[in-house]
Amino acid sequence: MALQLEVDEARRDMYLLLRATEFERGSERITRAERIHEALFVLWSRRGLAAGDFEIKRDGCRSPSLAHALEEAVRSGEVVHETDAGLDTYSLTDSGIAAAGEAWDAAGIDERADASEAKYAVSGISGRELASFLYAAFPEVWNDPAARAEAARGGFDAACSMYDKGKITISRAASMAGMGYEEFMRAFQATGKPLSG
């Protein structure tokens, strides 16, 4: 019963994440989502939900309940699964847009904002940035000491890169780097890049 509840919750939030993107120009298809497992993990954490069945590994995280929900959605024809540069991507079909629209319309404004921010945070970043981001945000779920050490080592460089891309706030960047707010500001400015407005 618990797994079915997690699958149902994963399915609902999967549709929120897939819907939480802008439409492609000249298309009725919603743009595809990369790293949807990580985005769902960030979304659940932002909403204060339990980590569920997530497993964090060196190259990201995985949720069996989300994998099951995605397989069902692909089988039903609501989602198309493709691989792009080694990343799994998922697009909503016309029937998927309708299904995602129902979940989106039923969600509150805060849930929609959380879905959009969670998806944006993990898209377009490197594997090293992703590992450092996940480690800084959710250190309690890392069980592999070697992976923890590697993620912590790359914290400053990953924080600078993600802040420079506008993926995270300066407060989150400081946390990723293991520094205080002002200490990170000075260290970032020392790299020669300007602080964002």
FENNORWO-V631801 format. One record per pair of residues at least 24 apart in sequence whose ideal C-beta (glycine too) atoms are under 10 Angstrom apart, sorted by the first residue. I is the first residue (numbers start at 0). GAP is how many residues later the second one is. D is the distance in Angstrom with one decimal. If there is no record, write none. Layout:
I | GAP | D
I | GAP | D
//
This chain:
1 | 50 | 9.4
1 | 51 | 9.2
1 | 63 | 9.7
2 | 49 | 9.6
2 | 50 | 7.6
2 | 61 | 8.1
2 | 62 | 6.5
2 | 65 | 8.3
3 | 61 | 8.8
3 | 64 | 9.6
4 | 47 | 9.5
4 | 60 | 8.8
5 | 43 | 10.0
5 | 44 | 9.2
5 | 46 | 5.2
5 | 47 | 5.9
5 | 57 | 8.1
5 | 58 | 8.4
5 | 59 | 4.0
5 | 60 | 8.7
5 | 62 | 8.9
5 | 63 | 9.1
6 | 46 | 9.4
6 | 56 | 9.7
6 | 57 | 8.7
6 | 58 | 4.6
6 | 59 | 8.2
6 | 60 | 9.5
6 | 61 | 5.2
6 | 62 | 5.5
6 | 65 | 8.1
7 | 57 | 8.6
7 | 61 | 8.2
8 | 31 | 9.5
8 | 35 | 8.2
8 | 40 | 7.8
8 | 43 | 7.7
8 | 56 | 7.6
8 | 57 | 9.5
8 | 60 | 8.9
9 | 26 | 9.9
9 | 27 | 9.7
9 | 30 | 6.5
9 | 34 | 8.9
9 | 42 | 7.7
9 | 43 | 8.8
9 | 53 | 6.4
9 | 54 | 9.1
9 | 55 | 4.3
9 | 56 | 4.3
9 | 57 | 8.6
9 | 58 | 7.5
9 | 59 | 4.5
9 | 60 | 8.5
10 | 54 | 8.5
10 | 55 | 8.4
10 | 57 | 8.6
10 | 58 | 4.0
10 | 59 | 8.7
10 | 61 | 7.2
10 | 62 | 7.3
10 | 88 | 9.2
10 | 92 | 8.4
11 | 57 | 8.6
11 | 88 | 9.8
11 | 90 | 9.5
11 | 91 | 5.3
11 | 94 | 8.5
11 | 95 | 8.4
11 | 99 | 9.7
12 | 26 | 9.1
12 | 27 | 5.7
12 | 30 | 5.8
12 | 31 | 7.2
12 | 34 | 8.7
12 | 36 | 9.1
12 | 53 | 8.2
12 | 56 | 8.8
12 | 90 | 8.0
12 | 94 | 9.1
12 | 98 | 8.6
12 | 101 | 9.5
12 | 102 | 7.2
12 | 105 | 9.1
13 | 25 | 9.3
13 | 26 | 6.7
13 | 29 | 9.7
13 | 49 | 9.8
13 | 51 | 9.7
13 | 52 | 6.2
13 | 55 | 5.2
13 | 56 | 6.5
13 | 58 | 9.8
13 | 59 | 7.0
13 | 65 | 8.3
13 | 76 | 8.2
13 | 86 | 8.6
13 | 89 | 8.6
13 | 101 | 10.0
14 | 54 | 8.9
14 | 58 | 8.1
14 | 63 | 8.6
14 | 64 | 9.0
14 | 77 | 8.1
14 | 81 | 7.9
14 | 82 | 9.6
14 | 84 | 6.0
14 | 85 | 4.0
14 | 86 | 8.5
14 | 87 | 7.8
14 | 88 | 4.0
14 | 89 | 7.2
14 | 91 | 10.0
14 | 92 | 9.3
14 | 100 | 9.3
15 | 24 | 9.2
15 | 27 | 7.5
15 | 84 | 7.5
15 | 87 | 5.5
15 | 88 | 6.3
15 | 90 | 9.5
15 | 91 | 5.9
15 | 95 | 6.6
15 | 96 | 7.1
15 | 98 | 8.5
15 | 99 | 4.2
15 | 100 | 8.9
15 | 102 | 9.1
15 | 103 | 9.0
16 | 25 | 9.6
16 | 26 | 6.6
16 | 49 | 9.6
16 | 73 | 9.1
16 | 83 | 9.0
16 | 86 | 9.8
16 | 97 | 9.9
16 | 98 | 5.4
16 | 99 | 8.7
16 | 101 | 6.9
16 | 102 | 5.2
16 | 105 | 9.9
17 | 52 | 9.7
17 | 55 | 8.7
17 | 60 | 9.3
17 | 61 | 7.2
17 | 72 | 6.2
17 | 73 | 7.9
17 | 74 | 5.3
17 | 78 | 7.3
17 | 79 | 9.0
17 | 81 | 9.4
17 | 82 | 5.5
17 | 85 | 9.2
17 | 86 | 9.4
17 | 97 | 9.2
17 | 101 | 8.6
18 | 73 | 7.2
18 | 77 | 9.1
18 | 78 | 7.7
18 | 80 | 9.2
18 | 81 | 3.9
18 | 82 | 6.8
18 | 83 | 9.6
18 | 84 | 6.9
18 | 85 | 4.5
18 | 86 | 9.5
18 | 88 | 9.0
18 | 93 | 8.5
18 | 96 | 7.6
18 | 97 | 9.4
18 | 100 | 9.7
19 | 80 | 9.1
19 | 84 | 7.8
19 | 87 | 9.5
19 | 91 | 9.6
19 | 92 | 6.7
19 | 93 | 8.9
19 | 94 | 8.9
19 | 95 | 4.0
19 | 96 | 4.3
19 | 97 | 8.6
19 | 98 | 8.0
19 | 99 | 5.2
19 | 100 | 8.4
20 | 70 | 9.9
20 | 71 | 9.3
20 | 94 | 9.6
20 | 95 | 8.0
20 | 98 | 6.8
20 | 99 | 9.0
20 | 102 | 8.9
21 | 94 | 9.7
22 | 74 | 9.2
23 | 67 | 9.5
26 | 64 | 10.0
27 | 64 | 9.6
27 | 65 | 9.9
27 | 66 | 6.9
27 | 69 | 7.0
28 | 51 | 8.9
28 | 62 | 5.8
28 | 63 | 6.6
28 | 64 | 7.7
28 | 65 | 8.2
28 | 67 | 9.0
28 | 68 | 7.5
29 | 60 | 9.9
29 | 61 | 7.0
29 | 62 | 4.8
29 | 63 | 9.8
29 | 66 | 8.1
29 | 67 | 6.2
29 | 70 | 7.2
29 | 71 | 9.7
30 | 58 | 9.4
30 | 60 | 7.6
30 | 61 | 9.3
30 | 92 | 9.7
31 | 47 | 9.7
31 | 48 | 8.3
31 | 49 | 9.6
31 | 50 | 7.3
31 | 52 | 7.7
31 | 55 | 9.5
31 | 56 | 9.5
31 | 57 | 4.1
31 | 58 | 6.0
31 | 59 | 4.5
31 | 60 | 8.7
31 | 91 | 9.9
32 | 46 | 9.6
32 | 54 | 9.8
32 | 55 | 9.1
32 | 56 | 6.7
32 | 57 | 5.3
32 | 58 | 8.1
32 | 59 | 9.2
32 | 86 | 6.4
32 | 89 | 9.4
32 | 90 | 7.6
33 | 50 | 7.4
33 | 51 | 9.1
33 | 53 | 4.7
33 | 54 | 7.3
33 | 55 | 5.5
33 | 56 | 8.6
33 | 85 | 9.1
33 | 88 | 7.9
33 | 89 | 5.7
33 | 90 | 8.0
33 | 91 | 9.7
34 | 25 | 6.6
34 | 26 | 9.1
34 | 52 | 6.8
34 | 53 | 8.3
34 | 54 | 9.3
34 | 84 | 8.6
34 | 86 | 9.7
34 | 87 | 4.7
34 | 88 | 6.6
34 | 89 | 9.4
34 | 90 | 8.5
34 | 92 | 9.7
34 | 95 | 7.1
35 | 27 | 9.3
35 | 30 | 7.0
35 | 31 | 9.9
35 | 33 | 9.9
35 | 34 | 7.4
35 | 51 | 9.9
35 | 52 | 7.6
35 | 53 | 8.6
35 | 54 | 6.1
35 | 82 | 9.9
35 | 83 | 8.0
35 | 86 | 8.7
35 | 87 | 9.7
36 | 24 | 5.5
36 | 25 | 5.4
36 | 26 | 5.4
36 | 27 | 9.9
36 | 29 | 5.8
36 | 30 | 7.8
36 | 33 | 9.0
36 | 51 | 8.7
36 | 85 | 9.1
37 | 24 | 9.1
37 | 25 | 9.5
37 | 80 | 8.6
37 | 81 | 9.4
37 | 83 | 8.6
37 | 84 | 4.4
37 | 85 | 9.3
37 | 87 | 9.6
37 | 92 | 6.4
37 | 95 | 8.6
37 | 96 | 6.8
38 | 27 | 9.7
38 | 76 | 8.1
38 | 78 | 9.6
38 | 79 | 5.0
38 | 80 | 4.6
38 | 81 | 8.7
38 | 82 | 7.5
38 | 83 | 5.0
38 | 84 | 7.6
39 | 25 | 9.2
39 | 26 | 5.4
39 | 29 | 9.3
39 | 75 | 9.3
39 | 78 | 7.6
39 | 79 | 9.2
39 | 82 | 9.6
40 | 25 | 8.9
40 | 77 | 8.3
40 | 81 | 8.6
40 | 93 | 7.5
40 | 96 | 9.1
40 | 97 | 7.5
40 | 100 | 8.7
41 | 72 | 8.7
41 | 73 | 9.7
41 | 75 | 8.1
41 | 76 | 4.0
41 | 77 | 8.3
41 | 78 | 9.7
41 | 79 | 5.8
41 | 80 | 6.2
41 | 91 | 8.6
41 | 92 | 8.2
41 | 95 | 7.1
41 | 96 | 8.5
42 | 68 | 8.6
42 | 71 | 5.8
42 | 72 | 5.8
42 | 73 | 9.7
42 | 74 | 8.5
42 | 75 | 3.9
42 | 76 | 7.9
42 | 78 | 9.6
42 | 79 | 9.8
43 | 70 | 9.5
43 | 74 | 8.6
44 | 69 | 9.7
44 | 73 | 8.4
44 | 89 | 9.7
44 | 92 | 6.8
44 | 93 | 6.1
44 | 96 | 9.2
45 | 64 | 9.4
45 | 65 | 9.5
45 | 67 | 9.3
45 | 68 | 4.7
45 | 69 | 8.9
45 | 71 | 7.2
45 | 72 | 6.0
45 | 75 | 9.3
45 | 91 | 9.4
46 | 63 | 8.5
46 | 64 | 7.2
46 | 67 | 6.0
46 | 68 | 9.4
46 | 71 | 9.1
50 | 87 | 7.5
50 | 89 | 8.6
50 | 90 | 5.6
53 | 80 | 10.0
53 | 84 | 8.9
53 | 87 | 6.9
54 | 86 | 8.5
54 | 88 | 8.8
55 | 75 | 8.9
55 | 78 | 6.1
55 | 79 | 8.3
55 | 82 | 7.1
55 | 83 | 9.9
55 | 84 | 9.9
55 | 85 | 5.1
55 | 86 | 5.6
55 | 87 | 7.8
55 | 88 | 8.2
55 | 91 | 7.8
55 | 92 | 9.6
55 | 95 | 9.4
56 | 74 | 9.1
56 | 77 | 9.8
56 | 85 | 9.2
56 | 86 | 9.5
56 | 87 | 7.2
56 | 90 | 6.8
57 | 69 | 8.6
57 | 73 | 6.6
57 | 84 | 9.7
57 | 86 | 6.9
57 | 88 | 7.9
57 | 89 | 4.5
57 | 90 | 9.8
57 | 92 | 7.0
57 | 93 | 8.2
58 | 68 | 5.9
58 | 69 | 10.0
58 | 71 | 8.1
58 | 72 | 7.4
58 | 88 | 9.1
59 | 27 | 9.9
59 | 62 | 8.6
59 | 67 | 7.3
59 | 70 | 5.9
59 | 71 | 7.5
59 | 74 | 7.4
60 | 61 | 9.9
60 | 69 | 9.2
60 | 70 | 9.9
60 | 73 | 6.6
60 | 77 | 8.9
60 | 80 | 8.2
60 | 81 | 10.0
72 | 26 | 7.9
72 | 27 | 9.5
85 | 41 | 9.8
86 | 36 | 9.8
86 | 40 | 9.9
116 | 50 | 10.0
119 | 46 | 9.0
119 | 47 | 7.1
120 | 41 | 8.4
120 | 46 | 5.7
120 | 47 | 6.9
120 | 51 | 8.9
121 | 45 | 8.4
122 | 44 | 8.5
123 | 38 | 9.9
123 | 41 | 7.1
123 | 43 | 7.7
124 | 33 | 8.3
124 | 36 | 7.7
124 | 37 | 6.2
124 | 40 | 7.2
124 | 42 | 6.3
124 | 43 | 9.7
125 | 28 | 9.7
125 | 32 | 8.0
125 | 35 | 7.6
125 | 36 | 9.4
127 | 25 | 9.7
127 | 26 | 5.2
127 | 29 | 7.9
127 | 30 | 6.0
127 | 33 | 8.8
128 | 25 | 8.0
128 | 28 | 8.5
128 | 29 | 4.4
128 | 30 | 8.6
128 | 31 | 9.8
128 | 32 | 5.8
128 | 33 | 5.5
128 | 36 | 8.7
128 | 38 | 8.0
128 | 39 | 9.6
128 | 47 | 9.1
129 | 28 | 8.3
129 | 32 | 9.3
130 | 24 | 9.6
130 | 27 | 7.7
131 | 24 | 8.8
131 | 25 | 8.1
131 | 26 | 3.6
131 | 27 | 7.0
131 | 29 | 9.3
131 | 30 | 8.2
131 | 44 | 5.7
131 | 45 | 8.8
132 | 25 | 6.7
132 | 26 | 8.4
132 | 29 | 6.5
132 | 34 | 8.0
132 | 35 | 7.3
132 | 39 | 8.3
132 | 40 | 9.8
132 | 42 | 10.0
132 | 43 | 6.4
133 | 42 | 10.0
134 | 41 | 8.0
135 | 32 | 9.2
135 | 36 | 7.5
135 | 37 | 9.0
135 | 38 | 9.6
135 | 39 | 5.3
135 | 40 | 3.9
135 | 41 | 8.2
135 | 42 | 8.0
136 | 31 | 9.4
136 | 35 | 7.7
136 | 38 | 8.0
136 | 39 | 8.1
150 | 25 | 9.4
151 | 24 | 9.5
151 | 25 | 9.9
151 | 26 | 7.1
154 | 24 | 8.8
155 | 28 | 8.2
155 | 31 | 7.0
155 | 32 | 8.9
155 | 35 | 9.5
156 | 34 | 9.4
158 | 25 | 7.1
158 | 28 | 9.3
158 | 29 | 8.1
159 | 24 | 8.8
159 | 27 | 8.1
159 | 28 | 5.7
159 | 31 | 6.0
159 | 33 | 7.3
160 | 32 | 9.9
162 | 25 | 6.8
162 | 30 | 8.8
162 | 32 | 8.6
162 | 33 | 7.3
163 | 24 | 8.4
163 | 27 | 8.8
163 | 29 | 5.8
163 | 30 | 9.3
163 | 31 | 9.8
163 | 32 | 8.1
165 | 30 | 6.7
168 | 27 | 9.2
169 | 25 | 7.2
169 | 26 | 7.7
//
